[in-house]
Amino acid sequence: MPCCKKPDFLAARAALFACLLAVLAALVAAQPARAQQQPQQAETSAAPAEPPAYFTNSHIRWSPEGYLLDTDINVQFNEHLRDALVRGVPLYFLFKLRIEQPRWYWKNRLITLRAIQFRLAYHTITRNWRLSQGGIVRHFASLDEAIHAMLRVRNWNVLEPDALNPDNEYLLRLRFRHETGNLPALFQVDNLANSDWQLDTRWVTQEFGVAPRALSPAERDIDTPLEAAQ
């Protein structure tokens, strides 16, 4: 009877060692390729979205009557708000302004706080849109025309003519929002769980300065050409 052949442990150990070396080499070779892919993924990843420019063409200018504000409000009325208006629900909107003077040693100094309340509604008898601002009522043939007029603020007198100093820098803060508190009671209950009623830019801040205004001859304490000739 032939004797059993002893297993070759040395050959098996050598084969196992060679297999481990092959796996290790494959892992090392894969590292540069993975490192090259990571920067590409970082480059192709989407950049964080910038906040929308809710207010554009904002400008404060001096006039003998006071400082006047011009600005365009860039907001979109969703279908929920439009549908409510078409169904005869009046909506109220508030446009607020703050002018502050920065102070490094303390909180900003509040120069003025102003607000305009708009009421937008459809009049079923005359079949037109009414935009109310204080005691002023304007009529429009379409909803888009009424919204455009409300969001285009011009010549709003916000300060007395001597309220600002040309040597100082100021902050102009603007905000536009839908006043959900003025909705009918039934809609206010719905508003608790429905964000479609919400329309709010929050406060948007920008820096501004005022140019020195030209003084009149009386303010400069000099004679006019007619007075000099006398």
C-alpha positions in Angstrom: 0.0 0.0 0.0 1.5 3.3 -1.1 2.2 5.8 1.6 0.3 9.2 1.7 2.1 12.2 0.2 2.7 15.0 2.7 1.2 18.4 1.8 3.7 21.0 0.5 3.1 23.7 3.2 5.9 25.9 1.8 4.4 26.0 -1.7 0.9 26.8 -0.3 2.3 29.6 1.9 4.2 31.1 -1.1 1.0 31.0 -3.2 -0.9 32.8 -0.4 1.8 35.4 0.0 1.8 36.1 -3.7 -2.0 36.5 -3.7 -1.8 39.0 -0.8 0.9 41.0 -2.7 -1.4 41.1 -5.8 -4.3 42.4 -3.8 -2.1 45.1 -2.1 -0.7 46.2 -5.4 -4.3 46.6 -6.8 -5.3 48.7 -3.8 -2.3 51.0 -4.2 -2.9 51.4 -7.9 -6.5 52.4 -7.3 -5.6 55.3 -4.8 -4.3 57.8 -7.5 -7.4 57.2 -9.7 -9.7 57.9 -6.7 -7.7 61.0 -5.7 -8.1 62.3 -9.3 -11.8 61.8 -9.3 -12.4 63.7 -6.0 -11.3 67.2 -7.4 -13.5 66.6 -10.4 -16.5 65.9 -8.2 -15.8 69.0 -6.2 -15.6 71.1 -9.4 -18.8 69.8 -10.8 -20.8 70.1 -7.6 -23.4 72.8 -7.7 -22.4 76.1 -6.1 -24.7 77.4 -3.3 -27.6 79.5 -4.7 -27.3 83.2 -4.1 -30.3 84.9 -2.5 -32.5 86.6 -5.0 -32.2 90.4 -5.5 -35.5 91.4 -4.0 -34.9 95.1 -4.4 -33.2 96.6 -7.4 -32.6 100.2 -8.7 -32.8 101.4 -5.1 -31.9 105.0 -4.8 -32.4 107.8 -2.3 -32.1 111.3 -3.7 -32.4 114.8 -2.2 -35.2 117.3 -3.1 -36.4 120.5 -1.5 -39.4 118.5 -0.1 -37.2 115.8 1.4 -35.3 112.6 0.6 -37.1 110.5 -2.0 -36.8 106.7 -2.5 -37.1 104.8 -5.7 -36.9 101.0 -5.8 -38.3 98.0 -7.7 -39.5 95.1 -5.6 -38.8 91.7 -7.3 -41.2 89.1 -5.9 -43.4 86.5 -7.5 -47.1 86.0 -6.7 -47.8 82.3 -6.6 -51.0 80.7 -7.9 -52.4 80.5 -4.4 -52.3 84.2 -3.9 -53.6 85.0 -7.4 -56.5 82.5 -7.1 -57.5 84.2 -3.8 -57.5 87.6 -5.5 -59.5 86.4 -8.4 -62.1 84.9 -6.0 -62.6 88.3 -4.4 -60.4 88.0 -1.3 -58.6 91.3 -0.6 -54.9 91.0 0.2 -52.8 93.4 2.2 -49.1 94.0 1.7 -46.6 96.0 3.8 -43.5 97.7 2.4 -41.2 98.9 5.2 -38.1 101.1 5.2 -35.4 101.6 7.9 -32.5 104.1 7.6 -29.8 103.6 10.1 -26.4 105.1 10.9 -23.7 102.6 11.8 -21.8 103.1 15.0 -18.8 101.0 15.9 -19.1 101.7 19.6 -22.8 100.9 20.0 -25.8 99.6 18.1 -26.9 101.4 14.9 -28.7 104.7 15.3 -32.2 104.6 13.8 -32.8 107.6 11.6 -36.3 106.7 10.4 -38.8 103.9 10.2 -41.5 104.2 7.5 -44.1 101.9 6.0 -46.6 101.8 3.2 -49.6 99.5 3.4 -51.2 98.3 0.1 -54.6 96.8 -0.3 -55.2 94.8 -3.5 -58.7 93.6 -4.4 -61.0 92.9 -7.4 -64.1 94.9 -7.7 -66.9 92.7 -9.2 -69.2 95.6 -10.1 -66.7 97.7 -12.1 -64.7 94.5 -13.1 -61.4 96.2 -12.4 -58.6 95.9 -9.9 -58.2 98.4 -7.1 -54.9 99.2 -5.5 -55.3 101.3 -2.3 -52.5 103.1 -0.6 -53.6 105.2 2.3 -56.4 107.4 0.9 -55.3 107.0 -2.7 -57.1 104.4 -4.9 -55.9 103.4 -8.4 -57.8 101.3 -10.9 -56.3 98.8 -13.3 -57.7 96.6 -16.1 -55.6 93.5 -15.1 -54.1 91.9 -12.1 -50.6 92.0 -13.6 -50.9 95.8 -14.1 -51.9 96.3 -10.5 -49.1 94.1 -9.1 -46.6 95.9 -11.3 -47.7 99.3 -10.0 -47.5 98.2 -6.4 -44.0 96.8 -6.8 -42.6 99.9 -8.5 -42.1 102.5 -5.8 -41.2 106.0 -7.0 -40.8 109.4 -5.3 -41.6 108.1 -1.8 -40.7 111.0 0.6 -39.0 109.2 3.6 -37.0 112.0 5.3 -36.9 115.7 5.9 -34.5 117.5 3.6 -31.9 118.3 6.3 -32.1 114.8 8.1 -28.9 113.3 6.6 -25.3 114.4 6.7 -23.2 114.0 3.5 -20.1 113.2 5.7 -21.8 110.0 7.1 -22.5 106.6 5.7 -26.0 105.1 6.2 -27.7 101.8 5.9 -30.9 101.4 3.9 -33.0 98.4 5.0 -36.1 97.3 3.0 -38.7 94.6 3.5 -41.9 93.6 1.6 -44.4 91.1 2.9 -47.9 89.8 2.7 -49.9 90.6 5.9 -51.5 87.3 6.6 -53.0 88.7 9.8 -55.5 90.7 7.7 -56.9 87.6 6.0 -60.5 86.6 6.8 -60.7 84.3 9.8 -61.3 81.2 7.7 -58.2 81.8 5.7 -56.1 82.5 8.8 -56.9 79.0 10.1 -55.7 77.6 6.7 -52.6 79.8 6.9 -51.4 77.9 10.0 -50.6 74.9 7.9 -50.1 76.4 4.4 -47.0 78.2 3.5 -48.5 79.3 0.1 -49.9 82.3 1.9 -46.4 83.4 2.9 -44.6 86.2 0.9 -41.8 87.9 2.8 -38.4 89.2 1.6 -37.2 89.7 5.2 -34.9 92.7 5.7 -32.5 93.4 2.9 -29.7 95.9 3.7 -27.5 98.0 1.5 -25.1 100.9 2.2 -25.5 104.4 0.8 -24.3 107.9 1.1 -25.7 111.3 0.1 -24.1 113.8 -2.1 -23.7 117.4 -0.8 -26.5 119.5 -2.1 -26.0 122.9 -3.7 -26.8 125.7 -1.3 -29.0 128.6 -2.4 -27.5 132.1 -2.4 -29.5 132.9 0.8 -28.1 129.8 2.5 -24.5 130.7 1.5 -25.2 134.3 2.7 -24.1 135.9 -0.6 -25.8 138.4 -2.9 -27.7 137.3 -6.0 -26.6 139.0 -9.3 -29.6 141.3 -9.1 -28.8 142.3 -5.5 -25.1 142.9 -6.4 -26.1 145.3 -9.2 -28.2 147.5 -6.9 
